[in-house]
Amino acid sequence: MRLYERNELRQLYHSRLNAITEGEIQKVAQELHVEWGQAITSIIKNLVRYAICSHRWSDDEVTYQQMIQGPIPTRQGYVKVHRFCRTATDSHSLQLAWIDTCCINKESSTELDESIRSMFRWYRNATICIVHLAHATSIDKVATDSWFTRGWTLQELLAPHHLKFYYADWRPVTSDTYDFQSCEDVRALTSRDSAAMAGRQLVRAVTAATGIQPSEVGSAFSPGVLSVPARMQWAAGRKTTRGEDGAYCLMGIFNVSLATAYGEGAERAFFRLTEAMIQLAPNVGILNWAGEPSDIGHRTLAMPSSPRCYTRCPNGFKDFLTQEEFILTNRGLRIRLLVKPAFLVSLSSEERQCTLSCALAKDLIAVEGVGFESNFALGVFDFDEDSRENFRGRCSAFLLQRSSDHRQWAKVETWNCITFEPSEWFLQVDLQSLWQVVYL
């Protein structure tokens, strides 16, 4: 077992890469029905095969500096690296393995920044991701392992094409070559043999611990600004040692890139994450949150402060790229909304709840956690007028109040996401006069 630097790794494959012929590239391109560039990428991926480790860090991990100076074999961190490499070789026939403890020089800010931004891609390109559950010793203990509580392990579950889970003593949880493959296999769904039953138990344990369905893991997972509330909910209860990592560990999942800036604080890092998501794709799911807005000195009150803000989003939320542009500016979130006044019907100041009526909504709307004042309005952000004839489902809206200067609307902090079934009036009236461009 030895540590390879990048140039050494290039030299290791230099002769084989030089031996790639045009005929080989053309054959792969024809077989996969892809362009030459993609064919070359496929050839290299099949050549440079490696295992990658997903694990919960302990207090005794071996670092890059310790590895190159000569690690101490009695350290638990070194034992973990050794067992991981041994498992990659003996069980998966791989000669290369990567683990974040000693394969990143964290004393180099440039290398650390590059590694964090590349992490999702490194896990996705791995031949197999070996998951080590440091506390689980049996299948009934899997769901309670601390691996499911950490921020970075979320993308390490979603990104790899192939996963294999191991207990604390490095025994495989199932006898399958890969885990989560059998969940789509009829044999696993119907068979009563022990191997199939272990696979089903593992799938149930992971689903119970994460809320993520097997169909959303691995090659089925598509990174991007998609299913935003659901993906944020997956991350909401997870912890990271550094607050900023709560945002950085989501970059790959949403397919955005941020420069790391440790010291900026968790809230500012999450603000930059959501800002980058808005710039990449105008998905209305980003707006479907409730709770405390970001408080970093920016004028807007329409940006969430953390992934926890999405836990209040109801099931069945809409998630689509809207034709209506919204963009973050120095005046706030610039967005085009359907705005209609809402009127206070009842309130409970003790429970911080009120009931509103609005011509847009079929029924009364319950709102929690607002300052109960006059001049309310609803600002609908997920209604597509082009599809009104075939509209089904519910609408989502911001609760608005006039700003202190009464010149524009301001978003009101609520504890629940405001959704409602549209009224017949809403679905039939000419909406032209209701559209407003506002800065929230």
N, C-alpha and C positions, 0 to 999 in steps of 0.2 A: 504494500500500500504506500503510494507516494502522491505528493501534490504536484500537479502539472500546471505550469504557467501557460498563458495563451500562446506564446510563440512556440513553446515546446509541443503544444497540442496541434498547432498547424504543421509542424515538422512531422509529427506522428502520422498524419494523413497526406503529407505532401505528395508522395509517389503515387498513391491511389487516386488522388484528385487529378494529377497530371495525366493519369492513364485513361481518364474518361474520354471517350471518342464521340464524334458527331453522330455516328451510327447508334451508339447507346442512348444518346439524348433524344434522337429522332424516334427510336423505338418506344421509349418511355412516354414521349409526347403523344404518340399515336395511341398507345394503350390507355392513357389517362385522358385523352382528348383535351390536352392543355397546350399552351404556348411553350416555347423552348425555355424561357426563364423559369417557368413553374416546373418544367421537367427537370432542370438542373437542381432546383431546390429539393425536389422529391428524391433525386439520386443521393444528394448530400445527407438528407435526413435519414435515409436508409443506411447510409454508410456510418455516419457519426451517431451511433446509438448510445444512450446513457440512461441511467437511473437517477431519479431526483428524490430527495427525502422531504417529507412533511412531518413535523414533530413539534412538540411543546418544548420550548427552551427551559433548561434548568439553570441552577446557579453555578454549575461546574463545567460549562461548555468549553471546548478547546477552540482557541482563536486562530486566525491566519498566522499571526506572529509566532504563536506557540508551536504551530505545526511546522513552520519552516525552521525554527530553532531546534526542534527535537521535542516532541510531545512526551508527556509523562504517561505511560501506559496504565497507571493505576487510577488516573482521573476518570470519573464517570463519563465526562464528555468525550474523551478519547475512546472509551469502550463503546459508546454509542456509534461513533464514526466507524470504528472497526467492524462492529456487527452489521451496520448498514452496508458497508462495502462488501462484506462477506455474503450477505443476503443477495445483493445485486449480482454477484458472480455465481454463487452456487445455485440459487433458485431461478435466476433470470438470464444467466449466461451473458452478462454484460461486463465489460472491462473498464468502463468509465462510469463514475458516479459523482453527483454534486450535492453538497449539503451547505446550507447558508451559514453555519457556524464558522467554518474555517476556509470556505472558498470565496469569501469576500474580505478584502482588506479594508476594514471599517475605519482605519486611521486615514484613509484617503477619501476626502469628501467627494471627489469626482467619481471614484469607483463606486462609492456607496450610492450616490445619486443615480448613476447608470444602472446599477443592479436593481434598485427599487423600481425604476421605470421599466426595466426589462423582465421583471420577475414573472409576470403572467405568461409572457411568451416563452420563457425558459421552461415553465411547468407544462405548457401546452405542447412544446416540441419534444418533451422527454418520452423515451420509449415506455417507461413505466414510472409512476409515482408511488414510492413505498411510504405508507403511512404508519408511523410508530405511535401507538397509544401507550403512553408511559405508565398509566395507572390501571388499565383494564387487564384483567387476567382471565376473564370468561365472557361469553357472549352477552350475558345479562348485565355486565358492567360497562359495556361499550358506550351506551348512550350517556353515561355519567362521566366519561373521561374528560379531563380538562382541555383536550385537543379541540373540543367543540365550542369552547368559550373564547378562543383567541381570534383576533382580527385577521391576521395574515393567513390562518388556515382555511378561511372561507374561500379565497381564490384558489388555494391549493387543493380544495375539494372539487371546485368547478372547472378549473382549467385543464387538467391532464386528460388525455384520451383514455388512459388506462390507469386504474388504481388498484393497489393491493394493500390490505390492512393487516397489521401485525400486532400481537399482544405485547405487553411489557417485556416478556422474556423472549420476544422475537419469534414466537410461534405464529403461523398464519391463522387468521380468524376463520377462513374457509379453505377448502381444498381446491377451489377454482383457480385457474391460471390468473384471471383478472376478476376483481370484484365489481359488482354492478353490471356485468355483462349478462348474468343469468336472470336479472329481473325482467328482461324482455324475451327470455327463452321460455317456450311453452313447457319444456321439461321442468324448469324450476318452478313454474306456477302450478303444476299438477302433480309432480312426482313427490313421493314420500321418502325417498332415500335421504340419507343423512347429509350428503353434500348439498343437495338442493335445499333442504331445510335450513342448513347453516347460512346459505346465501340469502334466503328469504329473511331470516332473523337479522342478519347484518343490515339488509336494506331497511327493514322496519326500525332498527335501532338508529340508523343515521337519519332517517326521516323524522323520527320522534325527537331527536336531539337538535335538528336544524330547521325543521319545517320545509325542507326542500325535497321535492319529489324525485325519484330516480331518473325520470325522463328529462330532468333539467341538469344532470350531472355529466361531466366528461364531454365526449364529442357532440352530445346533444345541446350543450350550452353554447350560446352565441354571444360573445362580448359586444357591448354597444349600449346606447342610451335606450334600453328596452325594459319593459316591466319595472319601471323605476321604483314605485312604492314597494312592490314585493321584494325586490333585491335589497332595498334599504332596510326592510324589515328583517331580512336574513342577518344583516350586519348590526342591527340596533342593540342587541344584548351582548355583543362581543367586546372584549377588552384588549387594549394594547399597552405596552409598557410606556411608550412615548405617545402623548396625546395626539400629535400630528399624524401618527401612523393610522389612526382611525379613518382618516381621509385617504392617505397615500395607499393603503392596502386595497382601496376600491378602484384605483385607476384602471387596472387591467380589466376588471369586471365591466366597467362602463366605457372602456376603450378610449380613455382620454389620457393626456400626459401632462404632468405638472413638474416643475422644478421643485425639489425638496428644499425646505427651509426650516430646519429644526430650530425651535425657539419662537416661531410665529404663533404658536398656540393652536389647540384643536379646532376652535371655532373658525379662525381665519383660514386654516387649511381646508376645512369643509366648505367654507364660502367659495374658495378658489375652485374646488372640485365641482360644485354645482354650477358655478359660472362657466367653467370649461364645458360642462355637459350641455348647457343652454346654447353655447356658441357652436357646438358640434351638431345638435339636432333639436328642433323645436317640438319636443315631445311633451304633451300636456300632463303626462304623469309626473313630471318634475314638480308641478305646481300643486299636486294633490297631497298637501301636508297640513298639519295643525300643531299648535303649541308655540313655543318661544321662537321669535324670529332671530336671525343672526344679529349680533350686536358688536360689530367691529368698527363702528364709526362711519359706515356707509349710510347714505340717506335712505336706502330701501328698507322696507319692512316685509318684503315679499320673498325673502330668502330664508330657508330653514337653518336652524342652528346646529343640528346634528341628525344622524339617521333615525334617532328616536322620534323625530317629528312625523315620520311616515307610519308609525305603528298605529295611528288612529285612522288611517285611510281604510274605508270600508271595502269589503270584498266586491268584486265585480266592477272595479274602477276602470275608467277608459284609459287607454294607453295607445296613442297614435300620434303621428307627425301632423301637426295642424298646419293649415294653409295660412293661418293668422300669425304673423311674425311677432315674436317677443324677444326682447334683448335687454341686457343690463346696461344702463348708462349711468353717468354721474348724477343724474336727476332721479334715479330709481329704475325699477323694472318698467320698461316701456312695453305696453301690451294693449291690444284691442279687445275690449270686453263688451258683452251685452249688458247694459246697466239699466236697472229698473228699481225704483224706490221700494223699500220694505217697511212695514209698519209694526210697531210693538203691540202685541196682543196681550201678553202677560209676562210677568217677570217674578223671579224669586231671588232677591238680593243675597239671602243667606246661602243658597246653593249655587249662586252665580250662574243662573240659567234664565233664558228668556225664550219666548215664542214669537215668531214673526210671521206675518202674512205678506205675500208678494204675488202680483198677477202672473209671474212666470211659473209659479209652483202650484201644483194641483192641491196640495195639502199644506197645513201649517208647518213651519220649519222650527225645530228645536235647536237652540244655540247655547253652547256652554262657554263660560269664561270670558265674557266681554264686559266692557264698561257700558252700562246701559244708558245710552243717550239717544237723542233724536237724530233725524236725518240719516237713517240707515238706507243702504241699498244693497242689492245683490249684483255682483259682477261675474257673469257666466264666462268661463274660459275654455270650455270643451264642447261647444256646440258648433256643428258644421252645417251651415245653412243649405249647402248644396245637397245634403242627404236628408233634409227635413221630411220629405215625403215618406221615406222609409225609416224614419227615426224610431229606435226602440231603446228602452233603458232609462237611465237617470242622467241628470246634468250635475256638474260640479261648479261651485262658485266661491268667490271671495266675499266676505262680509266687508262692506265699505262704509266709511263715514266721511263727511266733509272734513277737510283739513282745517287747521286752526285759522288759516286766512280765508277759508270758505271758497277758495278758488279751484280746488281740485279734490278728487277723492283720495282717501288714504285707507290702506288695508288695516282691518281691526284684528288683533290677536284673538283667536278662538282656540278652545281646547278640543273641538271636534271638527272634522272635515264636513263642510256643508254640501250635501247632495240632496236632490229632490227629483220627483217625477214631474215632468213639465205639464202645464195645464193645456187644455184645448185652445185657449186664447193664445198661448205662447206658440203653439204649433201652427196657427193659422194667420196671425197678425203680420203685417208688413214690419219687418225688423229694422228697416233702414234707419229710423230715427233713434233706435236704441243703441246702436254701435257707437262706442266712444274710445278714443285713444287716451289712455291715462298713464300716469307715472306713479308707481306704488313704491 
